[in-house]
């Protein structure tokens, strides 16, 4: 029984151990994300908060167009009211008897001769009549149904619809430009992360080489073949490269968090770039062609064009206020009490052709038109200025690509030279023809040239992406 119990406990512990291993392995895998550049860009286009917000902005603009269209259609409104009076409306009847006073003498003779009942006289005098005659009810109800159809507005409704369509177009263009900027941010962050990871590999490789060299020096020092200063110098270089490695590892973490932030994912996720930092040549068209392409395709430049058109429509709407406006208004009412003051409902209707026109407003409309003209002139100047800014941005990006391309070739040659220098120095050192300092200098130069080459390749990639963004030639 004891052996069976021990065996069962062992099986349970073994199964639990396997479960925990699988669980931690699954968590580790879920915290790692392998991405190429296109996958990262697609993820940003789907998740980035700015892009999602821009989508809602487009929905808002679409609703604005639909609202403007409804202004052409008749509007139907309903209104109901209830009024409680402090007392019932009435007419004063106390003086009605005096109306028949001229007839009293003849009627008195008729009563005296027995032709009329004596009560007739009291009826004519109003002595027994009511002092008030009610003419309504203290509960008043009114229900109104109104229809209004604009007939002529000086084309204000048409221009308002066009303004909303331009605004809808602007929201789409702004979203497009935002996506291009996010595309650049993702591209920059991606190559930044990849270069930081490459830095880490270089520093780790250098640490391994220096650690091996320091161990060799320790062995030589024990054998009395070198002085202690050689070992101390090598250990100092090793400490410096280890210090650099700490900074590089921190740079990797920061670059990873930055990319996660742009992709709108958990910043604890480790992104593993699957791209390579190649330095293939990017074909550059003529600079003037790039200028023209940028002006033809830049979404933010088109937004300014639309804004100029919007101001034209605003000006037309302001001018339309000098013209009369016509509208057809129909009403249907259901009231209580009725026309005869009975506590019953009755209905009525009317149709009206309403014309309104501003006659005199102390020049307000004129000044409003002048204000719109001034706004348009300002925007026209900014339109020209923005074209110059686009050209400058394109020129700077173009020069950056040229510069980075030249630097790539130089840095690639520098790495080859540093490798050869290290090889020759190492051989001469072991042959006793070079000092320890010479070897350490060669090692440091090789590490620096490799890091510089990685930086320049990343710079070249980012410069190309900046130029593509400047001319709106991004691939989503």
C-alpha positions in Angstrom: 0.0 0.0 0.0 2.8 2.4 0.9 4.6 1.7 -2.4 1.4 2.3 -4.3 0.8 5.6 -2.5 4.3 6.8 -3.1 4.0 5.9 -6.8 0.7 7.7 -7.1 2.2 10.8 -5.4 5.1 10.7 -7.7 2.8 10.5 -10.8 0.8 13.5 -9.5 4.0 15.6 -8.9 5.4 14.6 -12.3 2.1 15.5 -14.0 2.0 18.8 -12.2 5.5 19.6 -13.1 4.8 18.9 -16.8 1.7 21.1 -16.6 3.7 24.0 -15.1 6.4 23.7 -17.7 3.8 23.8 -20.5 2.1 26.7 -18.8 5.2 28.8 -18.4 6.3 27.9 -22.0 2.9 29.0 -23.3 3.2 32.3 -21.4 6.7 32.9 -22.6 5.6 32.2 -26.2 2.5 34.5 -25.9 4.8 37.3 -24.7 7.0 37.1 -27.8 5.9 38.4 -31.2 7.7 37.8 -34.4 7.0 40.5 -36.9 8.3 41.7 -40.2 7.9 45.3 -41.2 4.7 44.9 -43.2 3.1 42.9 -40.4 4.0 45.7 -38.0 2.6 48.3 -40.3 -0.7 46.4 -40.7 -1.0 46.0 -37.0 -0.5 49.7 -36.4 -3.2 50.5 -39.1 -5.7 48.3 -37.3 -4.8 49.2 -33.6 -3.2 52.6 -33.4 -5.3 54.9 -31.3 -4.8 58.0 -33.5 -5.9 56.0 -36.6 -9.0 54.6 -34.8 -9.9 58.2 -33.7 -9.5 59.4 -37.3 -12.0 56.8 -38.3 -14.5 58.2 -35.9 -13.7 61.6 -37.3 -14.7 60.4 -40.8 -17.9 59.0 -39.4 -18.6 62.4 -38.0 -18.0 64.1 -41.4 -20.3 61.5 -43.1 -23.1 62.4 -40.7 -22.5 66.0 -41.5 -23.3 65.4 -45.1 -26.4 63.5 -44.3 -27.6 66.3 -42.0 -27.0 68.8 -44.8 -29.2 66.7 -47.1 -32.1 66.7 -44.7 -32.3 70.5 -44.9 -33.8 70.2 -48.3 -36.7 68.0 -47.1 -39.9 69.2 -45.3 -39.7 69.4 -41.5 -42.7 68.2 -39.5 -43.0 69.3 -35.9 -45.5 68.6 -33.2 -46.4 70.7 -30.2 -48.8 70.2 -27.4 -49.7 72.4 -24.5 -52.1 72.3 -21.5 -53.1 75.5 -19.6 -54.9 75.5 -16.2 -56.7 78.9 -15.5 -57.3 80.2 -12.0 -61.1 80.5 -12.9 -63.4 79.9 -15.8 -63.5 82.8 -18.4 -66.9 84.7 -18.1 -68.8 87.8 -19.3 -70.4 90.3 -16.8 -74.2 90.0 -17.2 -75.2 92.3 -14.3 -76.1 95.2 -16.6 -78.2 93.3 -19.1 -81.5 94.5 -17.5 -80.8 98.1 -18.4 -80.8 97.2 -22.1 -84.6 96.7 -21.9 -85.5 99.7 -19.7 -87.1 101.7 -22.6 -89.5 98.8 -23.1 -90.6 98.5 -19.5 -93.5 101.0 -19.6 -95.4 99.3 -22.5 -94.9 95.9 -20.9 -96.1 97.2 -17.6 -99.4 98.3 -19.3 -99.8 94.9 -20.8 -99.3 93.2 -17.4 -101.8 95.6 -15.8 -104.4 94.8 -18.4 -103.8 91.1 -17.8 -102.3 90.3 -21.2 -98.8 89.2 -19.8 -97.6 87.3 -16.8 -96.1 89.6 -14.2 -92.9 87.4 -14.2 -92.1 88.8 -17.7 -91.2 92.1 -16.1 -88.6 90.5 -13.9 -87.1 88.7 -16.8 -86.8 91.9 -18.8 -85.2 93.7 -15.9 -82.7 90.9 -15.4 -83.4 90.9 -11.7 -83.5 87.1 -11.6 -80.8 86.5 -14.3 -77.2 85.4 -13.7 -74.6 88.1 -13.0 -71.9 86.1 -15.1 -72.0 84.2 -18.3 -69.2 81.6 -18.7 -67.5 81.7 -22.1 -64.9 78.9 -21.9 -63.2 76.4 -19.6 -60.5 76.6 -17.1 -58.8 73.5 -18.7 -57.3 74.5 -22.1 -55.7 72.0 -24.5 -53.8 72.7 -27.7 -52.1 70.2 -30.1 -50.3 71.6 -33.2 -48.8 69.7 -36.1 -46.6 72.0 -38.4 -45.0 71.3 -41.7 -42.3 73.6 -43.2 -40.8 73.3 -46.6 -38.0 75.7 -47.8 -38.6 76.9 -51.3 -35.8 79.4 -51.9 -32.8 80.1 -49.7 -30.5 81.9 -52.1 -28.7 78.6 -52.7 -27.6 78.5 -49.0 -28.7 74.9 -48.6 -26.8 73.8 -51.8 -23.6 75.6 -50.6 -23.9 74.2 -47.1 -24.1 70.7 -48.6 -21.0 71.3 -50.7 -19.2 72.5 -47.6 -20.0 69.3 -45.7 -18.8 67.3 -48.6 -15.5 69.1 -48.7 -15.2 68.5 -44.9 -15.9 64.8 -45.5 -13.2 64.8 -48.1 -10.8 66.6 -45.7 -11.4 64.0 -43.0 -10.5 61.2 -45.4 -7.4 63.1 -46.6 -6.4 63.8 -43.0 -6.8 60.1 -42.2 -4.7 59.2 -45.2 -1.9 61.6 -44.1 -2.1 60.4 -40.6 -1.6 56.8 -41.8 1.4 57.9 -43.7 2.9 59.5 -40.6 2.1 56.4 -38.5 3.7 54.3 -41.3 6.9 56.4 -40.9 6.8 56.1 -37.1 6.4 52.3 -37.3 9.2 52.0 -39.9 11.5 54.2 -37.8 10.7 52.4 -34.6 11.1 49.0 -36.3 14.6 49.7 -37.7 15.5 51.4 -34.4 14.6 48.2 -32.5 16.4 46.0 -35.1 19.6 48.1 -34.9 19.5 48.1 -31.1 19.4 44.3 -31.2 22.3 44.2 -33.6 24.2 46.5 -31.3 23.6 44.0 -28.5 25.0 41.2 -30.6 28.1 43.1 -31.4 28.8 44.1 -27.8 28.2 40.5 -26.6 30.6 39.2 -29.3 33.2 41.8 -28.2 32.7 40.8 -24.6 33.3 37.1 -25.4 36.5 38.0 -27.3 37.8 40.3 -24.5 37.0 37.7 -21.8 39.0 35.1 -23.7 41.8 37.6 -24.2 41.8 38.6 -20.4 42.0 34.9 -19.5 44.9 34.4 -21.8 46.6 37.4 -20.2 46.0 36.0 -16.7 47.7 32.8 -17.8 50.6 34.7 -19.2 50.9 36.8 -16.1 51.1 33.7 -13.9 53.8 32.4 -16.2 55.7 35.7 -15.8 55.5 36.5 -19.5 53.7 39.8 -19.3 53.5 42.7 -16.8 50.4 43.3 -14.7 49.7 46.5 -16.5 48.8 44.6 -19.7 46.1 42.6 -17.8 44.8 45.8 -16.1 44.5 47.5 -19.4 42.6 44.6 -21.0 40.2 44.4 -17.9 39.6 48.2 -18.2 38.6 47.8 -21.9 36.4 44.8 -20.9 34.7 46.9 -18.2 34.0 49.7 -20.7 32.4 47.3 -23.2 30.3 45.7 -20.4 29.1 49.2 -19.4 28.3 49.8 -23.1 26.4 46.5 -23.2 24.2 47.6 -20.2 23.3 50.7 -22.1 22.6 48.8 -25.3 20.3 46.3 -23.5 18.4 49.2 -22.0 18.2 50.7 -25.4 16.7 47.5 -26.8 14.0 47.6 -24.0 13.2 51.2 -24.7 13.0 50.7 -28.5 10.8 47.6 -28.0 8.4 49.6 -25.7 8.3 52.5 -28.2 7.3 50.1 -31.1 4.7 48.4 -28.9 3.2 51.8 -28.0 2.8 52.7 -31.7 1.3 49.3 -32.4 -1.1 49.8 -29.4 -0.2 46.5 -27.8 1.1 45.5 -24.4 4.5 47.1 -23.8 5.6 43.9 -22.0 5.5 41.9 -25.2 8.9 41.2 -26.7 9.0 41.9 -30.4 11.4 39.9 -32.5 12.0 41.6 -35.9 12.3 39.1 -38.7 13.8 41.6 -41.2 17.5 42.1 -41.9 19.4 45.4 -42.2 20.2 45.2 -45.8 21.6 48.2 -47.6 20.3 47.7 -51.1 20.4 50.7 -53.4 17.3 52.9 -53.6 16.7 54.4 -57.0 16.3 58.2 -56.8 14.4 60.1 -59.4 15.2 63.7 -60.3 14.5 66.1 -57.5 12.1 68.2 -59.6 10.0 65.1 -60.3 9.8 64.4 -56.6 8.6 68.0 -56.0 5.8 67.6 -58.5 4.8 64.2 -57.2 4.7 65.5 -53.6 2.4 68.5 -54.6 0.1 66.2 -56.6 -0.2 63.5 -54.0 0.2 65.0 -50.5 -3.1 64.7 -48.7 -2.5 67.6 -46.3 -1.8 69.9 -49.4 -5.2 68.8 -50.8 -6.9 69.7 -47.5 -5.8 73.3 -47.9 -7.3 73.3 -51.5 -10.6 72.1 -50.1 -10.5 74.7 -47.3 -10.2 77.4 -49.9 -13.2 76.0 -51.7 -15.1 75.9 -48.4 -14.4 79.6 -47.8 -15.8 80.4 -51.3 -19.0 78.6 -50.3 -19.1 80.4 -47.0 -18.9 83.7 -48.8 -21.7 82.6 -51.1 -23.9 81.8 -48.1 -23.2 85.2 -46.6 -24.2 86.9 -49.9 -27.4 84.9 -50.0 -28.6 86.6 -46.9 -29.2 89.7 -49.0 -31.9 87.8 -50.9 -35.4 87.0 -49.7 -36.1 83.5 -48.4 -39.4 81.7 -49.1 -40.9 78.8 -47.2 -44.2 77.0 -47.2 -45.7 76.5 -43.7 -48.8 74.4 -43.0 -50.4 74.0 -39.6 -53.0 71.6 -38.2 -54.4 72.4 -34.8 -56.6 70.4 -32.4 -58.0 72.6 -29.6 -60.3 72.3 -26.5 -62.6 74.0 -25.8 -64.1 74.5 -29.2 -65.1 77.6 -31.0 -68.4 77.8 -29.2 -66.6 77.4 -25.8 -68.0 73.9 -25.3 -65.7 71.4 -23.6 -65.1 69.6 -26.8 -62.1 69.3 -29.2 -62.2 70.9 -32.6 -59.6 70.9 -35.5 -58.4 73.7 -37.8 -55.7 74.1 -40.4 -54.0 76.9 -42.3 -51.4 77.2 -45.1 -48.9 80.1 -45.2 -46.3 81.3 -47.8 -43.7 83.0 -45.7 -41.1 85.4 -47.1 -38.3 86.9 -45.0 -35.6 89.3 -45.9 -33.0 91.3 -44.0 -33.6 95.0 -44.8 -31.1 96.8 -42.7 -28.5 95.5 -40.2 -25.9 98.3 -39.9 -23.6 96.7 -42.5 -23.2 93.5 -40.6 -23.5 91.2 -43.6 -21.0 93.3 -45.6 -18.4 93.1 -42.8 -19.0 89.3 -42.5 -18.2 89.0 -46.2 -15.1 91.1 -45.8 -14.0 88.8 -42.9 -14.4 85.7 -45.1 -12.4 87.4 -47.9 -9.6 88.2 -45.4 -9.6 84.6 -44.2 -9.4 83.3 -47.8 -6.4 85.7 -48.5 -4.6 84.3 -45.4 -5.2 80.8 -46.4 -4.0 81.5 -50.0 -0.7 82.8 -48.7 -0.4 79.8 -46.4 -1.2 77.5 -49.4 1.9 79.0 -51.2 4.0 78.7 -48.0 3.0 75.1 -47.5 4.0 74.3 -51.0 7.4 75.7 -50.3 7.6 73.7 -47.0 6.7 70.5 -48.9 9.5 71.2 -51.4 11.9 71.8 -48.5 10.9 68.7 -46.7 11.4 66.7 -49.9 14.7 68.3 -50.6 16.0 67.5 -47.1 14.8 63.9 -47.2 16.4 63.5 -50.7 19.7 64.8 -49.4 19.5 62.5 -46.4 19.1 59.5 -48.6 22.1 60.6 -50.7 24.2 61.2 -47.7 23.2 57.9 -46.0 23.9 56.0 -49.2 27.5 57.3 -49.3 28.0 56.7 -45.6 26.8 53.0 -46.1 29.5 52.4 -48.6 32.2 54.1 -46.5 31.1 52.3 -43.3 31.0 48.9 -45.1 34.6 49.5 -46.2 35.5 50.6 -42.7 34.3 47.3 -41.3 36.3 45.3 -43.8 39.4 47.3 -42.9 38.8 47.0 -39.2 38.4 43.2 -39.6 41.6 42.9 -41.5 43.4 45.2 -39.1 42.3 43.1 -36.2 43.4 39.9 -37.9 46.8 41.2 -38.8 47.3 42.8 -35.4 46.2 39.6 -33.6 48.7 37.5 -35.7 51.5 40.0 -35.0 50.6 40.1 -31.3 50.9 36.3 -31.0 54.1 36.5 -32.9 55.4 39.1 -30.5 55.5 41.9 -33.0 52.6 43.9 -31.6 51.8 45.0 -28.0 48.7 44.2 -26.0 47.6 47.8 -26.4 47.8 47.5 -30.2 45.5 44.4 -30.0 43.0 46.1 -27.7 42.9 49.1 -30.0 42.2 46.9 -33.0 39.5 45.2 -31.0 37.9 48.5 -30.0 38.1 49.8 -33.6 36.4 46.7 -34.9 33.6 47.0 -32.4 33.1 50.6 -33.1 33.1 50.1 -36.9 30.5 47.4 -36.7 28.2 49.5 -34.5 28.7 52.5 -36.8 27.8 50.3 -39.8 24.6 49.2 -38.2 23.7 52.8 -37.3 24.3 54.0 -40.8 22.3 51.1 -42.4 19.3 51.9 -40.1 19.8 55.6 -40.9 19.6 54.8 -44.6 16.4 52.8 -44.2 14.8 55.6 -42.2 16.0 58.2 -44.7 14.3 56.3 -47.5 11.1 56.0 -45.5 11.2 59.8 -44.7 11.5 60.5 -48.4 8.6 58.2 -49.3 6.5 59.9 -46.6 7.4 63.4 -47.9 6.2 62.5 -51.4 3.3 60.4 -50.1 4.6 57.2 -51.6 4.1 54.9 -48.6 3.1 51.3 -49.0 0.6 50.3 -46.3 
